[in-house]
Amino acid sequence: MNEYYQEDLAFIHDSGFREWALKSAPAILRILNQSGKHEGLVVDLGCGSGLWARELAKASYKVLGIDVSKAMIAIARKRVPTAEFRVASLFTADIPVCNAVTSIGECLNYIFASKTEQLTPLFRRVYKALTPGGVFIFDLAG
């Protein structure tokens, strides 16, 4: 896992793509609220530097962020000390029972560079982890 987003690229990604996470946050929070999920655990797959995790924490959600990059997780831990972060691949990480799972910033597109057959098991793991009425919010580059 060490080859993914080391310190220099983590810094560039955090600085250069921060607006994507921050501008999408209000709409995603509305989706959570419309779904009746006003609190509880949200698992953020491909959490990056924790920008979205910070918005979730501000809105009083518990947050578990998962990212393959140790450098990104280090930034996230400093940014959101109240959240939990784990270094792992979003395609294989354990997903605990939660009210919502998010994966924004086109994280799921990384699967297409390797093995697309991992996408179905991921969706099944997410489904099994969600509480009744839970939501999975993600984006893909088209």
WOGI-V126314 format. One record per pair of residues at least 6 apart in sequence whose C-alpha atoms are under 6 Angstrom apart, sorted by the first residue. I is the first residue (numbers start at 1). J is the second residue. Records with the same first field share a line. If there is no record, write none. Layout:
I=J, J
This chain:
4=69
5=69
6=71
7=71
10=72
21=52
39=61
40=61, 62
41=62, 63, 98, 99
42=63, 98, 99, 100, 101
43=63, 64, 65, 101
44=65, 101, 102, 103
45=66, 90, 103
46=66, 67, 107
47=65, 66, 67
48=67, 72
49=72, 75, 76
50=76
54=80
63=83
64=84, 85
65=85
66=85, 86, 87
67=87, 88
68=87, 88, 89
70=87
91=122
96=129
97=129, 130
98=130, 131
99=130, 131, 134
100=134, 135, 136
101=136
102=136, 137, 138
103=138
104=138, 139
106=139, 140, 141
